Amino acid sequence: MQENFELTGIRMDSDFFRFEERNEFDPELVMDVLQGRRLGVIFRDVIPEDARKESVARFWNSPGLLRRDGEPSYCIGSYHWNKSTDEYLEDSAKTADAVFDVLDVPNSPWNSFRSAMAERLAQNGADIRIAENEGDQACAALIRAWDKEGSFALDPHEDEAQCKDPRQAGFEIQRAADHEICAVNMCVEQGEGGRLVVWNIRPDDDSRRALGIEHTGFSYPADALEGFDVVHLDVRSGDVYVFNGRHVHAVDTCTGNRTNVSFLMGFIDERTVVSWT
């Protein structure tokens, strides 16, 4: 990092920069996030207990469970981050069976979320689907458990830069950067700590270049984030939360397993929302 580095970008007003909280799922609030009207929303205890338990059991017993060393975690599925389109889609195909084995539990939160959003989007003549490229599908979801030691279980980062990687030129997810990029997380297992932390800054390309993270958005030094407003969101097992991933965000240090079903999504045109991982 350059000496006297100052992180620059867009800050949002206080009316935007907050989480709405509900005890029932409401797709209208997710639409607000997708269309850039609010930072985020959390739906408390909306994943049935049987679905949580079965998801967790299938995750930890899956033959597809992998240890990720770069940002320590256990995961099933594929990241598009820092890969070519072909690499990502090939990996997505290889991991698809293991991913869907976890997703297709009774009362699946993944199925419930997408069904509700498909119904709401249809009112506008729009739909939601998994992103594709030349007939090949992106990964449907990442199931992951963070266990990194230190100040953060997941270091500060944002999800916009990675959608501009020239190695993925022509992949339709890059068009989501013209709209809003939203992170969806479904918590099926939660230890102590592990809060979501979001800062009120959407970094610009000058900042990314200065940090050497122009096409990854990972990671931002904690001292560069001092002085920005920040939200700390407590997350519990059974919660589903959706937020604007353009903002720098992280996961607090946690004890025990913090296991989520996750994906990114965004409009790529007025009638199409796609998801990827």
C-alpha positions as CSV (number, residue, x, y, z in Angstrom):
1,M,0.0,0.0,0.0
2,Q,1.2,3.5,-0.8
3,E,2.4,5.7,2.0
4,N,-0.4,8.1,3.1
5,F,-2.9,6.0,1.0
6,E,-6.5,7.2,1.2
7,L,-9.3,4.9,0.1
8,T,-11.6,6.8,-2.3
9,G,-14.9,6.0,-3.9
10,I,-18.6,6.5,-3.3
11,R,-20.3,6.9,0.1
12,M,-24.0,6.5,0.4
13,D,-26.4,8.5,2.6
14,S,-27.7,7.3,6.0
15,D,-31.1,6.5,4.6
16,F,-29.5,3.9,2.3
17,F,-26.7,2.7,4.5
18,R,-28.6,0.4,6.9
19,F,-30.1,-3.1,7.1
20,E,-33.8,-3.6,7.3
21,E,-34.8,-6.5,9.6
22,R,-37.9,-8.8,9.3
23,N,-39.1,-12.0,10.8
24,E,-40.7,-13.2,7.6
25,F,-39.3,-13.4,4.1
26,D,-40.4,-10.5,1.8
27,P,-39.1,-10.5,-1.8
28,E,-40.0,-6.8,-2.1
29,L,-37.2,-5.9,0.2
30,V,-34.8,-8.0,-1.8
31,M,-35.9,-6.1,-4.9
32,D,-35.0,-2.9,-3.0
33,V,-31.4,-4.3,-2.7
34,L,-31.3,-5.5,-6.3
35,Q,-32.4,-2.1,-7.6
36,G,-30.1,0.0,-5.4
37,R,-32.6,1.4,-3.0
38,R,-31.2,0.0,0.3
39,L,-27.9,-1.5,1.5
40,G,-29.4,-4.8,2.8
41,V,-32.0,-6.8,4.5
42,I,-31.9,-9.7,7.0
43,F,-34.7,-12.1,7.5
44,R,-34.5,-13.7,11.0
45,D,-35.0,-17.4,11.6
46,V,-36.7,-18.1,8.2
47,I,-34.8,-21.4,7.5
48,P,-36.7,-24.3,9.1
49,E,-34.7,-26.2,11.7
50,D,-35.0,-29.5,9.7
51,A,-33.6,-27.9,6.6
52,R,-30.7,-26.4,8.6
53,K,-29.8,-29.7,10.3
54,E,-30.0,-31.7,7.0
55,S,-28.0,-29.1,5.1
56,V,-25.2,-29.1,7.8
57,A,-25.1,-32.9,7.9
58,R,-24.8,-33.2,4.1
59,F,-22.2,-30.5,3.9
60,W,-19.8,-31.9,6.5
61,N,-20.3,-35.5,5.2
62,S,-20.0,-34.6,1.5
63,P,-17.3,-36.3,-0.6
64,G,-17.1,-32.9,-2.4
65,L,-16.0,-31.0,0.7
66,L,-12.7,-29.2,0.1
67,R,-10.3,-27.2,2.3
68,R,-9.6,-23.8,0.9
69,D,-6.2,-22.5,2.1
70,G,-6.0,-19.1,0.5
71,E,-8.8,-17.7,2.7
72,P,-9.1,-20.5,5.2
73,S,-12.5,-22.3,5.0
74,Y,-14.2,-25.5,4.1
75,C,-16.4,-25.3,1.0
76,I,-18.4,-27.1,-1.7
77,G,-18.7,-25.4,-5.0
78,S,-16.6,-23.1,-7.2
79,Y,-15.5,-19.5,-7.0
80,H,-15.4,-17.4,-10.2
81,W,-12.9,-15.1,-8.4
82,N,-9.5,-14.8,-10.0
83,K,-10.2,-17.4,-12.7
84,S,-10.9,-17.4,-16.4
85,T,-14.5,-18.1,-17.5
86,D,-13.5,-21.6,-18.8
87,E,-11.8,-22.5,-15.5
88,Y,-14.8,-21.4,-13.5
89,L,-17.4,-23.2,-15.6
90,E,-15.4,-26.4,-15.8
91,D,-15.0,-26.3,-12.0
92,S,-18.7,-25.5,-11.6
93,A,-19.6,-28.6,-13.6
94,K,-17.3,-30.8,-11.6
95,T,-18.8,-29.7,-8.3
96,A,-22.4,-29.5,-9.4
97,D,-23.6,-32.8,-8.0
98,A,-22.0,-32.2,-4.6
99,V,-23.6,-28.7,-4.5
100,F,-27.1,-29.8,-5.4
101,D,-26.9,-32.7,-2.9
102,V,-26.7,-30.0,-0.2
103,L,-29.2,-27.6,-1.8
104,D,-31.9,-30.2,-2.5
105,V,-32.9,-30.8,1.1
106,P,-36.5,-30.8,2.3
107,N,-37.7,-27.2,2.8
108,S,-34.6,-26.0,1.0
109,P,-33.8,-22.4,1.7
110,W,-32.1,-22.1,-1.7
111,N,-35.2,-23.3,-3.6
112,S,-37.6,-21.3,-1.4
113,F,-35.6,-18.0,-2.0
114,R,-35.4,-18.5,-5.7
115,S,-39.0,-19.5,-6.1
116,A,-40.2,-16.4,-4.2
117,M,-37.9,-14.2,-6.2
118,A,-39.0,-15.7,-9.5
119,E,-42.7,-15.1,-8.6
120,R,-41.9,-11.4,-7.7
121,L,-39.8,-10.8,-10.7
122,A,-42.4,-12.3,-13.0
123,Q,-44.7,-9.4,-11.9
124,N,-42.3,-7.1,-13.8
125,G,-41.9,-9.5,-16.7
126,A,-38.5,-10.6,-15.5
127,D,-36.9,-13.8,-14.3
128,I,-34.0,-15.2,-12.3
129,R,-31.7,-18.0,-13.5
130,I,-28.2,-19.3,-13.0
131,A,-25.7,-17.5,-15.2
132,E,-24.5,-19.2,-18.4
133,N,-21.8,-19.0,-21.0
134,E,-22.2,-20.8,-24.3
135,G,-24.6,-23.3,-22.7
136,D,-22.5,-24.0,-19.6
137,Q,-23.9,-23.0,-16.2
138,A,-22.2,-21.2,-13.4
139,C,-22.2,-22.8,-9.9
140,A,-25.6,-22.7,-8.2
141,A,-24.3,-21.8,-4.8
142,L,-21.2,-22.0,-2.6
143,I,-21.6,-23.8,0.7
144,R,-18.8,-22.8,3.0
145,A,-17.7,-22.6,6.6
146,W,-15.2,-19.9,7.7
147,D,-12.6,-20.7,10.3
148,K,-9.8,-18.3,9.7
149,E,-8.0,-17.0,12.9
150,G,-7.3,-13.3,13.5
151,S,-9.4,-10.1,13.4
152,F,-11.6,-11.4,10.5
153,A,-12.8,-14.8,9.5
154,L,-13.1,-13.3,6.0
155,D,-11.0,-10.3,5.2
156,P,-12.4,-7.0,4.0
157,H,-13.2,-7.1,0.2
158,E,-15.9,-6.2,-2.3
159,D,-17.6,-8.1,-5.1
160,E,-17.6,-5.6,-8.0
161,A,-13.9,-5.7,-9.0
162,Q,-14.0,-9.4,-9.7
163,C,-16.8,-8.9,-12.2
164,K,-14.4,-6.8,-14.4
165,D,-11.6,-9.5,-14.7
166,P,-10.5,-9.4,-18.4
167,R,-10.1,-13.2,-18.3
168,Q,-13.9,-13.3,-18.1
169,A,-14.6,-10.9,-20.9
170,G,-17.9,-11.8,-22.6
171,F,-19.3,-13.7,-19.6
172,E,-22.7,-12.3,-18.9
173,I,-22.0,-11.7,-15.2
174,Q,-19.9,-8.8,-16.1
175,R,-23.0,-6.9,-17.2
176,A,-24.2,-7.0,-13.6
177,A,-21.5,-4.4,-12.8
178,D,-23.7,-2.0,-14.7
179,H,-26.5,-2.5,-12.1
180,E,-26.1,-3.7,-8.5
181,I,-24.2,-6.8,-7.3
182,C,-26.0,-8.4,-4.4
183,A,-24.7,-11.1,-2.0
184,V,-27.1,-13.7,-0.8
185,N,-26.3,-15.7,2.4
186,M,-28.3,-18.4,4.1
187,C,-27.0,-19.3,7.5
188,V,-27.5,-22.9,8.4
189,E,-24.9,-23.1,11.2
190,Q,-23.5,-20.4,13.4
191,G,-21.0,-20.5,16.3
192,E,-20.0,-17.5,18.4
193,G,-19.2,-14.2,16.7
194,G,-19.0,-14.1,12.9
195,R,-20.8,-10.8,12.4
196,L,-21.1,-9.4,9.0
197,V,-19.2,-6.1,8.8
198,V,-20.0,-3.6,6.0
199,W,-18.3,-0.2,5.5
200,N,-19.9,2.8,3.8
201,I,-17.4,2.9,0.8
202,R,-17.7,1.6,-2.7
203,P,-14.0,1.8,-3.8
204,D,-13.1,3.3,-7.2
205,D,-10.6,1.9,-9.7
206,D,-7.9,4.3,-8.6
207,S,-8.0,2.8,-5.1
208,R,-8.0,-0.8,-6.4
209,R,-5.0,-0.1,-8.7
210,A,-3.1,1.5,-5.8
211,L,-3.7,-1.6,-3.8
212,G,-3.0,-4.0,-6.6
213,I,-6.5,-5.5,-6.5
214,E,-8.1,-4.0,-9.6
215,H,-9.7,-7.3,-10.7
216,T,-10.1,-9.1,-7.4
217,G,-11.3,-6.6,-4.9
218,F,-9.4,-8.6,-2.2
219,S,-8.4,-7.5,0.3
220,Y,-8.6,-4.0,1.8
221,P,-6.3,-3.1,4.7
222,A,-8.2,-2.4,7.9
223,D,-6.4,0.8,8.6
224,A,-7.6,2.2,5.2
225,L,-11.2,1.7,6.3
226,E,-10.9,3.7,9.5
227,G,-13.1,6.8,9.4
228,F,-15.9,5.2,7.3
229,D,-19.3,4.5,8.8
230,V,-19.7,0.8,9.5
231,V,-22.5,-1.7,10.2
232,H,-22.0,-4.7,12.4
233,L,-24.7,-7.3,11.7
234,D,-25.2,-10.2,14.1
235,V,-26.1,-13.3,12.3
236,R,-27.8,-16.4,13.7
237,S,-28.5,-19.9,12.4
238,G,-31.7,-19.7,10.4
239,D,-31.1,-16.2,9.1
240,V,-31.1,-15.1,5.4
241,Y,-29.4,-11.8,4.5
242,V,-29.0,-10.0,1.2
243,F,-26.8,-6.9,0.8
244,N,-25.1,-4.7,-1.8
245,G,-21.7,-6.3,-2.4
246,R,-20.2,-3.2,-4.0
247,H,-19.5,-2.0,-0.4
248,V,-16.4,-3.3,1.3
249,H,-17.5,-6.0,3.7
250,A,-16.0,-8.7,5.9
251,V,-16.8,-11.4,8.4
252,D,-15.8,-10.9,12.1
253,T,-13.7,-13.5,13.8
254,C,-15.8,-16.5,15.0
255,T,-15.6,-19.5,17.2
256,G,-17.1,-22.7,15.9
257,N,-18.6,-23.2,12.5
258,R,-20.2,-20.4,10.5
259,T,-21.7,-22.3,7.6
260,N,-23.6,-20.5,4.8
261,V,-25.3,-21.2,1.5
262,S,-24.2,-18.3,-0.6
263,F,-24.3,-16.8,-4.1
264,L,-24.1,-13.5,-5.9
265,M,-26.9,-12.1,-8.1
266,G,-27.7,-9.0,-10.2
267,F,-29.7,-7.7,-13.1
268,I,-27.9,-8.0,-16.4
269,D,-30.8,-6.2,-18.3
270,E,-34.2,-5.0,-17.4
271,R,-35.8,-8.5,-17.5
272,T,-33.0,-10.8,-16.3
273,V,-31.4,-11.5,-12.9
274,V,-28.6,-14.0,-13.0
275,S,-26.7,-15.7,-10.1
276,W,-23.2,-17.0,-9.8
277,T,-20.6,-17.7,-7.2
